[in-house]
Amino acid sequence: MIQEISTRLLRQLEDDLEKAYFQTKDPFQRWTTSLKLIRDALKKLKVHFDDHPFKDKTEEIPFFKHIKPAFYHWNIYYTELYEIESHLPKGDVSKQIDFLELELLYIARFFRQYAFIYQYYKLNADELDNIYFIRGAESQNILLPNVPDLDPEFSTSCDYLFSKFKAYESLRDWLIEKIMMLRKNPAIPFEPGSEAGELHWTGDTINLAEIGIGIHQTVQVNNGSASIADIFRALEEIFHVNLGIPSKRVSELRRRKRLDRTQYIGEMRDSIERKFDKENEYDPNKGNKGKIRD
C-alpha cells in the first residue's frame, strides 16, 4: 500500500517540480515554489505513514532507506541549487567555470568524507540496515553526519544521509552539464533562469521516437544520410529528453497493431485537420469572393 501511494505521490511531485523549474526564471521564486511542493508532498506521505503504522522492520527499513529519501532529497537539491545560482559570478564564463568546478570538488570531498556509507548506498548493501534505517536504533558510528533536528518518529540515523547522497549526485550531474555547456560556448555566460526558455518534451517519449523514425524513413535530413541514431540524438538535445536505444524503439512500434504503429503521427494529422477546418468555419471572407461591398 505505502509503495503504491508513495510512487503516485513522487511521480506527481517530480512532474510539478519540473514544471515549476522550467516555467519560472527567478531562482528565488523557483526555490520557494519547489520547497512548498516538496513539503506538501512530504506532509501527505507522513499522513499516510501516521495512519498506517509499520507491521515490522521489513516495512520500516525500505521506507526510510528508499521511499523517504526519494522525496526528501529534492529538498536538499533545490536548496543547494539556489545557493549555487544565487552566488554564481555574472557575465564571465571563465569565472563561472572555476566556481562550478569548486562546487564539484566540494561534492567529491563530501562523498570521500562518508566513503564507507556512500559505498554502502551505492552497493545497496543491507548488513547494517537494522542500525541505519530503524527508528530509535543506537548507532555509535562517528562517521554519521550532523543532521538538522528531525522528527524522531519520522527519521532514522541514515535516511537524511541517503537523501543527501541522492541530492548531491543529481547536483553533480547538473554542474557537469553546465560546465560542459560553458566550455562548448565560451562566449555565452550562463544566466540562471535561462532554462525556462528551453524546450522540454513532456509527453510520452515513444511519441517523439515515432516522429524520429518517421523523419528517418522519409529521408529528409542530410539528403537521407542521417542515421536514425543521429536523428534521435538531435531530438534529445533539442527537447532535453532520453529516447533510449533506437532499435528498441523501432521494435516497440513494430509490435503494435498495424493501424496503431503511427498512432501519434495520426493524432497530429487529425489535430491539424481539425484546426484548419475550424478556422475555415469562421473565415470572414469565406463565401464572399466576387461580391461587391456597398
C-alpha positions in Angstrom: 0.0 0.0 0.0 2.7 2.5 1.0 4.7 1.7 -2.1 1.8 2.3 -4.4 0.8 5.6 -2.7 4.4 6.9 -2.5 5.0 6.1 -6.2 2.0 8.1 -7.2 2.9 11.0 -4.9 6.5 11.0 -6.1 5.5 11.0 -9.7 3.2 14.0 -9.2 5.8 15.8 -7.2 8.5 15.4 -9.8 6.2 16.5 -12.6 5.2 19.6 -10.6 8.9 20.3 -9.8 9.9 20.1 -13.4 7.1 22.5 -14.5 8.0 25.0 -11.8 11.7 24.8 -12.7 11.1 25.5 -16.4 8.3 27.9 -16.1 10.0 30.3 -13.6 13.1 32.3 -14.3 13.8 33.9 -10.9 16.0 31.5 -8.9 14.4 32.6 -5.5 10.9 32.0 -6.7 11.9 28.7 -8.2 13.4 27.7 -4.8 10.4 28.8 -2.7 7.9 27.2 -5.1 9.9 24.0 -5.1 10.1 23.8 -1.3 6.4 24.3 -1.0 5.7 21.4 -3.4 8.2 19.2 -1.6 6.8 19.9 1.9 3.3 19.4 0.7 4.2 16.0 -0.7 6.1 15.0 2.4 3.2 16.1 4.5 0.9 13.8 2.5 3.4 11.0 2.8 3.6 11.5 6.6 -0.2 11.5 7.0 -0.3 8.1 5.4 2.7 7.0 7.4 0.9 8.0 10.7 -2.4 6.3 9.7 -0.7 3.0 8.7 2.0 2.0 11.2 4.6 -0.5 10.1 3.9 -4.1 10.9 7.6 -4.9 11.3 11.1 -3.9 10.2 10.6 -5.4 6.7 8.2 -2.5 6.1 10.1 0.2 8.1 13.6 -0.4 6.5 12.6 0.1 2.8 10.5 3.2 3.7 13.5 5.0 5.4 16.1 3.6 3.0 14.4 4.3 -0.3 11.0 5.9 -0.1 11.6 8.9 2.1 15.0 9.8 0.6 13.3 9.8 -2.9 11.2 12.7 -1.6 13.5 14.5 0.8 16.5 14.6 -1.5 14.6 17.1 -3.6 14.5 19.5 -0.6 18.3 19.3 -0.3 18.8 19.5 -4.1 16.8 22.7 -4.7 18.2 24.4 -1.6 21.8 23.7 -2.8 20.9 24.7 -6.4 19.6 28.0 -5.2 22.8 28.7 -3.2 24.8 27.9 -6.3 22.7 30.0 -8.7 22.5 33.0 -6.3 26.3 33.1 -5.9 27.3 32.3 -9.5 29.6 35.1 -10.9 27.8 37.1 -13.5 28.9 37.6 -17.1 32.3 35.9 -17.0 32.5 32.4 -18.4 35.9 31.5 -17.0 34.9 32.6 -13.5 31.7 30.7 -13.8 33.6 27.5 -14.8 36.0 28.0 -11.8 33.1 28.5 -9.4 31.2 25.4 -10.7 34.3 23.3 -10.6 34.8 24.3 -6.9 31.3 23.1 -6.2 32.1 19.8 -7.9 35.2 19.4 -5.7 33.0 20.1 -2.6 30.7 17.3 -3.6 33.6 14.9 -4.3 35.0 15.8 -0.9 31.6 15.0 0.8 31.5 11.6 -0.9 35.0 10.9 0.3 34.2 12.0 3.9 31.4 9.5 4.1 33.1 6.9 1.8 32.1 3.8 3.8 28.4 4.7 3.9 28.4 6.1 0.4 29.8 2.7 -0.8 27.0 1.0 1.3 24.5 3.3 -0.5 25.9 2.6 -4.0 26.0 -1.2 -3.5 22.5 -1.2 -1.9 24.0 -3.3 0.9 21.8 -4.4 3.8 24.1 -5.7 6.6 23.6 -2.6 8.7 20.0 -1.7 7.8 18.8 -2.6 11.3 21.0 0.2 12.6 20.7 2.8 9.8 17.0 2.6 9.0 15.2 1.6 12.2 13.9 4.5 14.3 15.5 4.7 17.7 18.3 2.2 16.8 21.5 3.2 18.6 24.5 3.9 16.4 28.0 4.7 17.7 29.3 5.4 14.2 31.2 8.7 14.4 31.1 8.8 10.6 27.5 9.7 10.6 26.9 13.4 9.8 25.5 16.1 12.0 21.9 16.5 10.7 19.2 19.0 11.3 16.8 18.4 14.2 14.4 15.9 12.7 11.2 14.3 13.9 12.5 11.1 15.7 9.2 9.4 14.7 9.8 10.1 11.0 13.6 9.8 10.8 16.4 7.3 11.3 20.2 7.7 11.7 20.8 7.4 7.9 17.8 8.4 5.9 19.0 12.0 5.8 22.4 11.0 4.6 21.0 8.8 1.9 18.8 11.8 0.9 21.9 13.9 0.7 23.7 11.3 -1.5 20.9 11.3 -3.9 20.7 15.1 -4.0 24.4 15.5 -4.5 24.5 13.0 -7.3 21.8 15.0 -9.1 23.6 18.2 -8.3 26.9 16.8 -9.6 25.2 16.0 -12.9 23.7 19.5 -13.2 27.2 21.0 -12.5 28.9 18.8 -15.1 26.2 19.7 -17.7 26.7 23.4 -17.1 30.5 23.3 -17.2 30.4 21.4 -20.5 27.9 23.9 -21.9 30.1 26.8 -20.9 33.2 25.2 -22.4 31.3 24.5 -25.6 30.0 28.1 -25.8 32.8 30.2 -24.2 31.3 33.5 -25.4 27.9 32.9 -23.7 27.8 33.1 -19.9 25.2 31.0 -18.1 22.3 33.0 -16.7 20.3 31.3 -14.0 16.7 31.1 -15.2 17.6 30.9 -18.8 16.5 27.2 -18.9 12.9 28.5 -18.7 13.2 29.3 -22.4 14.4 25.9 -23.4 12.2 23.3 -25.0 11.4 20.1 -23.0 9.4 17.2 -24.2 6.7 16.5 -21.6 4.7 13.9 -23.5 5.4 10.2 -23.8 8.8 9.6 -25.3 7.5 6.9 -27.6 5.6 9.7 -29.4 8.8 11.6 -30.1 10.5 8.4 -31.1 7.7 7.8 -33.6 8.4 11.2 -35.1 12.2 10.5 -35.3 11.5 7.2 -37.0 9.3 9.0 -39.5 11.9 11.6 -40.2 14.4 8.9 -40.9 12.2 6.9 -43.1 11.3 9.9 -45.3 15.0 10.7 -45.8 14.6 14.5 -45.3 17.8 15.1 -43.3 21.3 15.3 -44.8 19.9 14.0 -48.1 18.9 10.8 -46.4 22.4 10.1 -45.0 21.5 10.8 -41.3 21.1 7.6 -39.3 18.2 7.0 -37.0 20.6 7.3 -34.1 21.7 10.7 -35.4 18.1 11.9 -35.5 17.3 10.5 -32.1 20.3 12.3 -30.6 19.3 15.6 -32.3 15.8 15.3 -30.9 17.1 14.5 -27.4 19.3 17.6 -27.5 16.5 19.9 -28.7 13.9 18.6 -26.3 16.1 17.6 -23.3 14.8 14.0 -23.1 16.2 10.5 -23.3 14.7 8.5 -26.2 16.6 5.3 -25.4 18.1 2.8 -27.9 16.7 3.4 -31.4 16.4 -0.3 -32.3 14.3 -1.0 -29.2 12.0 1.9 -30.1 11.6 0.6 -33.6 10.7 -2.8 -32.2 8.3 -1.2 -29.8 6.4 0.3 -32.7 6.6 -2.8 -34.8 4.9 -4.8 -32.0 1.8 -2.6 -32.2 -1.2 -3.5 -34.3 -0.7 -2.4 -37.8 -3.2 0.5 -37.6 -1.6 1.8 -34.4 2.0 1.9 -35.5 1.8 5.6 -36.3 -0.7 6.5 -33.7 0.9 9.7 -32.6 1.6 10.9 -36.2 -2.1 10.1 -36.9 -3.2 12.2 -33.9 -1.0 15.1 -35.2 -2.6 14.9 -38.6 -6.1 14.8 -37.2 -5.4 17.7 -34.9 -4.1 19.8 -37.7 -7.0 19.0 -39.9 -9.5 19.9 -37.1 -7.6 23.2 -36.5 -7.9 24.2 -40.2 -11.5 23.0 -40.5 -12.4 25.1 -37.5 -10.6 28.1 -38.8 -12.3 27.8 -42.2 -15.7 27.7 -40.5 -15.0 31.2 -39.1 -13.2 32.6 -42.2 -14.8 36.1 -42.6 -14.0 36.1 -46.3 -15.5 32.6 -46.9 -18.3 32.8 -49.5 -17.7 36.5 -50.2 -15.4 36.2 -53.2 -16.6 38.3 -56.2 -19.1 40.2 -54.2 -19.1 44.0 -54.3 -19.3 45.7 -51.0 -21.8 48.5 -50.6 
